[in-house]
Amino acid sequence: PILNAPMSRWSAPLQLVSFFGRLNYTFDNTYLLTFTLRDDATSRFHKGNRWGLFPSVALGWKISNMSFMENARSVMNEFKLRLGWGVTGQQDIGSYFPYMATYTSSTSQGFQYYMNGQWINPLYPQAYDENIKWEETTTWNAGFDLAFLSNRFTLNFDWYLRNTKDLLAWTPVAGMNTANYMNRNIGSLRNVGIEATVGAKPIVTKNFTWNTSVNVAWNRNKIT
């Protein structure tokens, strides 16, 4: 039997808080505006880097509702241009306290010490970065939507450009004798691409509708 077995407890709390607001405005059912603002905080970062403010704006223009498109509406029932810009944040990493000096008890016999008639497990420090912060991605996108013959045929096209800075990564670290890797903000990334979707309804009856679509996409990532 094992008598007086040691008891251990551990906790890994994570707290997230977000505030979100959105404004939608439409003028003459033709000009569209959407403004969104997020304010997020995470316990993973130091109080000086804890909050991240992330805005976004989306604009739309329904050209098909313009007076000069009146003669084309019998064939083209939708023609819309879109433009958007926004910033998003990322904090989802494996560590709960990457900014804080924490200590871990050694479990390896090679790191045990004999003291006062018993073997003890020393504490050793974990790697940490006090300046770690939100990873931020800024996205630009532009596109258009077309629909013909009462939406029997549709076309959607999008172009986007994403720039990510302060990438959160689990990377090698030098100069520490108790850790080989740690979470850090390192590097930036550029992502550009296009995407097109063509849709059709070849058969539309009272009891049956056949929808089909083809999607084509191209994307390029580059560490900048």
VOPAGU-2260 file (C-alpha; in pm, 1 decimal, decimal comma):
REM VOPAGU-2260
SITE   aa  ch    i         X         Y         Z
SITE  PRO   A    0       0,0       0,0       0,0
SITE  ILE   A    1     106,2     359,2     -66,1
SITE  LEU   A    2      83,5     574,1     242,0
SITE  ASN   A    3      81,6     953,4     248,2
SITE  ALA   A    4      71,1     972,1    -131,7
SITE  PRO   A    5     138,3    1330,2    -250,6
SITE  MET   A    6    -158,0    1523,6    -385,0
SITE  SER   A    7    -123,9    1757,5    -681,2
SITE  ARG   A    8    -364,5    2005,4    -833,0
SITE  TRP   A    9    -332,9    2214,1   -1145,7
SITE  SER   A   10    -543,9    2473,5   -1320,9
SITE  ALA   A   11    -524,4    2630,9   -1665,8
SITE  PRO   A   12    -778,4    2913,8   -1673,5
SITE  LEU   A   13    -851,9    3103,1   -1991,7
SITE  GLN   A   14   -1067,8    3413,6   -2008,9
SITE  LEU   A   15   -1199,9    3578,7   -2322,6
SITE  VAL   A   16   -1425,5    3884,0   -2343,5
SITE  SER   A   17   -1564,3    4048,2   -2658,1
SITE  PHE   A   18   -1772,6    4352,0   -2742,2
SITE  PHE   A   19   -1933,9    4362,3   -3084,5
SITE  GLY   A   20   -2128,4    4629,3   -3269,2
SITE  ARG   A   21   -2262,0    4655,7   -3623,6
SITE  LEU   A   22   -2425,1    4933,3   -3824,5
SITE  ASN   A   23   -2616,7    4864,3   -4147,2
SITE  TYR   A   24   -2732,3    5146,8   -4374,2
SITE  THR   A   25   -2916,1    5124,2   -4706,8
SITE  PHE   A   26   -3000,1    5420,1   -4928,6
SITE  ASP   A   27   -3261,6    5387,5   -5201,4
SITE  ASN   A   28   -3218,8    5008,1   -5193,3
SITE  THR   A   29   -2909,3    5067,2   -5406,3
SITE  TYR   A   30   -2621,7    5183,9   -5188,3
SITE  LEU   A   31   -2524,3    4959,7   -4895,8
SITE  LEU   A   32   -2294,8    5021,0   -4600,4
SITE  THR   A   33   -2199,3    4786,1   -4316,9
SITE  PHE   A   34   -1963,7    4892,5   -4038,8
SITE  THR   A   35   -1852,3    4647,0   -3771,2
SITE  LEU   A   36   -1634,5    4700,3   -3464,4
SITE  ARG   A   37   -1500,0    4431,2   -3232,1
SITE  ASP   A   38   -1309,0    4486,5   -2909,6
SITE  ASP   A   39   -1160,2    4162,2   -2776,6
SITE  ALA   A   40    -947,0    4076,6   -2475,9
SITE  THR   A   41    -767,4    3757,0   -2377,1
SITE  SER   A   42    -595,9    3646,5   -2059,2
SITE  ARG   A   43    -317,9    3491,0   -2270,2
SITE  PHE   A   44    -143,4    3827,3   -2306,7
SITE  HIS   A   45       2,5    4084,5   -2069,0
SITE  LYS   A   46    -237,5    4361,2   -1964,5
SITE  GLY   A   47     -55,5    4603,6   -2192,8
SITE  ASN   A   48    -131,0    4385,4   -2497,4
SITE  ARG   A   49    -451,9    4222,4   -2377,8
SITE  TRP   A   50    -706,8    4421,2   -2579,9
SITE  GLY   A   51    -740,1    4421,1   -2957,2
SITE  LEU   A   52    -964,9    4658,6   -3155,6
SITE  PHE   A   53   -1075,8    4519,3   -3493,1
SITE  PRO   A   54   -1286,6    4731,9   -3735,1
SITE  SER   A   55   -1431,3    4639,8   -4074,0
SITE  VAL   A   56   -1624,3    4818,0   -4349,8
SITE  ALA   A   57   -1824,4    4670,3   -4638,0
SITE  LEU   A   58   -1971,6    4868,7   -4928,4
SITE  GLY   A   59   -2220,8    4753,2   -5190,1
SITE  TRP   A   60   -2368,1    4909,6   -5504,3
SITE  LYS   A   61   -2669,8    4749,3   -5670,3
SITE  ILE   A   62   -2611,7    4871,6   -6024,1
SITE  SER   A   63   -2914,6    4677,1   -6146,9
SITE  ASN   A   64   -3136,9    4922,0   -5955,7
SITE  MET   A   65   -3002,1    5223,3   -6141,8
SITE  SER   A   66   -3228,2    5392,4   -6394,2
SITE  PHE   A   67   -2990,5    5331,6   -6686,6
SITE  MET   A   68   -3025,0    4954,7   -6628,1
SITE  GLU   A   69   -3403,5    4955,4   -6674,3
SITE  ASN   A   70   -3392,9    4812,7   -7027,3
SITE  ALA   A   71   -3164,7    4526,6   -6919,4
SITE  ARG   A   72   -3369,2    4404,9   -6620,9
SITE  SER   A   73   -3571,8    4162,1   -6828,8
SITE  VAL   A   74   -3250,2    3962,4   -6875,5
SITE  MET   A   75   -3017,4    4073,2   -6595,8
SITE  ASN   A   76   -3202,2    4084,1   -6266,0
SITE  GLU   A   77   -2894,6    4142,5   -6044,9
SITE  PHE   A   78   -2571,0    4331,6   -6090,2
SITE  LYS   A   79   -2395,5    4421,4   -5765,6
SITE  LEU   A   80   -2045,6    4549,0   -5689,4
SITE  ARG   A   81   -1885,1    4483,2   -5349,5
SITE  LEU   A   82   -1583,5    4626,7   -5167,3
SITE  GLY   A   83   -1464,1    4538,9   -4819,4
SITE  TRP   A   84   -1185,5    4605,7   -4572,6
SITE  GLY   A   85   -1136,4    4468,2   -4223,7
SITE  VAL   A   86    -897,8    4359,1   -3949,2
SITE  THR   A   87    -926,8    4037,6   -3748,1
SITE  GLY   A   88    -725,8    3907,3   -3453,4
SITE  GLN   A   89    -588,2    3569,7   -3352,5
SITE  GLN   A   90    -488,2    3461,3   -3002,1
SITE  ASP   A   91    -555,8    3085,4   -3008,2
SITE  ILE   A   92    -225,3    2925,7   -2909,3
SITE  GLY   A   93    -150,5    2623,1   -2697,3
SITE  SER   A   94     -10,1    2805,0   -2395,8
SITE  TYR   A   95    -224,1    2969,2   -2127,5
SITE  PHE   A   96      42,1    3202,8   -1985,3
SITE  PRO   A   97     297,3    3265,8   -2263,4
SITE  TYR   A   98     374,3    3613,9   -2123,6
SITE  MET   A   99     433,2    3508,3   -1760,2
SITE  ALA   A  100     728,8    3353,7   -1583,6
SITE  THR   A  101     603,3    3015,5   -1464,1
SITE  TYR   A  102     781,0    2717,6   -1310,8
SITE  THR   A  103     732,6    2345,2   -1362,5
SITE  SER   A  104     826,2    2059,7   -1133,3
SITE  SER   A  105    1079,8    1821,6   -1281,4
SITE  THR   A  106     950,0    1467,4   -1332,8
SITE  SER   A  107    1270,9    1317,5   -1465,9
SITE  GLN   A  108    1501,3    1123,2   -1230,2
SITE  GLY   A  109    1794,5    1287,3   -1398,4
SITE  PHE   A  110    1687,4    1620,3   -1248,9
SITE  GLN   A  111    1615,9    1498,3    -895,6
SITE  TYR   A  112    1828,8    1602,6    -598,5
SITE  TYR   A  113    1890,2    1423,0    -271,1
SITE  MET   A  114    1840,0    1652,7      24,8
SITE  ASN   A  115    1773,3    1589,6     396,9
SITE  GLY   A  116    1725,9    1218,6     344,3
SITE  GLN   A  117    1480,9    1235,9      51,9
SITE  TRP   A  118    1470,7    1290,7    -321,7
SITE  ILE   A  119    1312,4    1616,1    -434,6
SITE  ASN   A  120    1195,7    1742,3    -773,3
SITE  PRO   A  121    1327,8    2094,3    -834,2
SITE  LEU   A  122    1131,4    2364,5   -1012,5
SITE  TYR   A  123    1265,2    2496,8   -1339,3
SITE  PRO   A  124    1149,1    2805,5   -1536,0
SITE  GLN   A  125     946,8    2789,2   -1857,5
SITE  ALA   A  126    1025,3    3005,5   -2159,1
SITE  TYR   A  127     804,7    3314,4   -2189,0
SITE  ASP   A  128     772,6    3637,5   -2387,3
SITE  GLU   A  129     630,1    3932,2   -2196,3
SITE  ASN   A  130     565,8    4122,8   -2521,2
SITE  ILE   A  131     357,6    3856,9   -2697,6
SITE  LYS   A  132      38,5    4006,2   -2847,8
SITE  TRP   A  133    -245,7    3962,1   -3096,0
SITE  GLU   A  134    -176,2    3835,0   -3443,7
SITE  GLU   A  135    -353,1    4072,3   -3685,6
SITE  THR   A  136    -481,2    4008,4   -4038,6
SITE  THR   A  137    -591,8    4295,2   -4263,0
SITE  THR   A  138    -807,8    4191,2   -4558,6
SITE  TRP   A  139    -909,7    4379,1   -4872,7
SITE  ASN   A  140   -1168,0    4223,0   -5099,6
SITE  ALA   A  141   -1357,0    4327,2   -5410,4
SITE  GLY   A  142   -1611,7    4140,8   -5617,1
SITE  PHE   A  143   -1934,5    4140,4   -5810,8
SITE  ASP   A  144   -2253,6    3934,2   -5834,7
SITE  LEU   A  145   -2452,4    3874,3   -6154,1
SITE  ALA   A  146   -2786,4    3698,4   -6202,6
SITE  PHE   A  147   -2979,0    3638,2   -6523,3
SITE  LEU   A  148   -3327,6    3518,0   -6618,6
SITE  SER   A  149   -3484,0    3524,8   -6271,1
SITE  ASN   A  150   -3170,7    3381,8   -6106,6
SITE  ARG   A  151   -3156,3    3082,0   -6338,4
SITE  PHE   A  152   -2789,9    3165,5   -6406,3
SITE  THR   A  153   -2556,8    3331,8   -6155,7
SITE  LEU   A  154   -2194,7    3442,6   -6141,3
SITE  ASN   A  155   -1999,9    3547,6   -5830,7
SITE  PHE   A  156   -1642,8    3673,1   -5851,1
SITE  ASP   A  157   -1410,1    3776,6   -5565,8
SITE  TRP   A  158   -1054,4    3904,7   -5536,5
SITE  TYR   A  159    -888,5    3930,4   -5196,3
SITE  LEU   A  160    -561,5    4037,6   -5041,0
SITE  ARG   A  161    -468,4    3947,9   -4681,8
SITE  ASN   A  162    -167,5    4079,0   -4493,5
SITE  THR   A  163     -93,3    3914,2   -4159,8
SITE  LYS   A  164     159,0    4061,4   -3917,1
SITE  ASP   A  165     293,5    3947,4   -3579,5
SITE  LEU   A  166     234,2    3582,6   -3668,7
SITE  LEU   A  167     191,1    3364,6   -3360,4
SITE  ALA   A  168     417,2    3063,1   -3395,0
SITE  TRP   A  169     578,0    2789,6   -3185,0
SITE  THR   A  170     939,7    2854,0   -3278,3
SITE  PRO   A  171    1291,3    2758,4   -3165,0
SITE  VAL   A  172    1450,3    2980,8   -2905,6
SITE  ALA   A  173    1818,0    3030,5   -2826,9
SITE  GLY   A  174    1985,8    3134,2   -2504,8
SITE  MET   A  175    1770,1    2931,8   -2264,0
SITE  ASN   A  176    1880,6    2605,9   -2104,5
SITE  THR   A  177    1532,9    2491,4   -1993,5
SITE  ALA   A  178    1335,2    2523,4   -2320,2
SITE  ASN   A  179    1398,5    2477,1   -2689,8
SITE  TYR   A  180    1070,6    2626,7   -2819,6
SITE  MET   A  181     829,3    2900,2   -2719,0
SITE  ASN   A  182     530,0    3097,8   -2852,0
SITE  ARG   A  183     631,6    3424,4   -3015,6
SITE  ASN   A  184     518,7    3687,2   -3264,8
SITE  ILE   A  185     746,8    3632,1   -3559,5
SITE  GLY   A  186     718,1    3709,7   -3929,5
SITE  SER   A  187     445,3    3828,5   -4163,9
SITE  LEU   A  188     239,9    3663,9   -4435,8
SITE  ARG   A  189      73,0    3782,2   -4757,8
SITE  ASN   A  190    -217,2    3590,9   -4907,0
SITE  VAL   A  191    -373,8    3686,0   -5241,3
SITE  GLY   A  192    -632,1    3500,4   -5441,3
SITE  ILE   A  193    -937,3    3498,8   -5664,7
SITE  GLU   A  194   -1250,0    3287,1   -5655,6
SITE  ALA   A  195   -1534,5    3249,2   -5905,4
SITE  THR   A  196   -1857,0    3052,5   -5880,4
SITE  VAL   A  197   -2092,9    2988,1   -6172,2
SITE  GLY   A  198   -2437,6    2856,1   -6086,0
SITE  ALA   A  199   -2733,1    2738,2   -6290,5
SITE  LYS   A  200   -3083,1    2590,8   -6253,4
SITE  PRO   A  201   -3121,6    2376,8   -6565,5
SITE  ILE   A  202   -3460,7    2243,8   -6456,8
SITE  VAL   A  203   -3719,7    2432,3   -6251,2
SITE  THR   A  204   -4067,4    2284,3   -6213,9
SITE  LYS   A  205   -4339,2    2296,1   -5952,9
SITE  ASN   A  206   -4209,7    1986,3   -5772,9
SITE  PHE   A  207   -3846,5    1968,2   -5877,3
SITE  THR   A  208   -3549,8    2204,9   -5903,2
SITE  TRP   A  209   -3203,2    2108,9   -6020,0
SITE  ASN   A  210   -2922,1    2334,9   -5891,5
SITE  THR   A  211   -2566,7    2299,9   -6012,8
SITE  SER   A  212   -2254,5    2511,3   -5964,5
SITE  VAL   A  213   -1886,1    2518,8   -6051,7
SITE  ASN   A  214   -1625,4    2683,8   -5829,9
SITE  VAL   A  215   -1276,1    2785,4   -5941,5
SITE  ALA   A  216   -1016,4    2934,5   -5706,2
SITE  TRP   A  217    -651,9    3043,6   -5716,4
SITE  ASN   A  218    -447,7    3133,7   -5409,0
SITE  ARG   A  219     -89,9    3228,0   -5331,5
SITE  ASN   A  220      77,1    3251,2   -4989,2
SITE  LYS   A  221     409,8    3420,0   -4932,5
SITE  ILE   A  222     610,1    3473,1   -4614,8
SITE  THR   A  223     714,3    3835,4   -4642,7
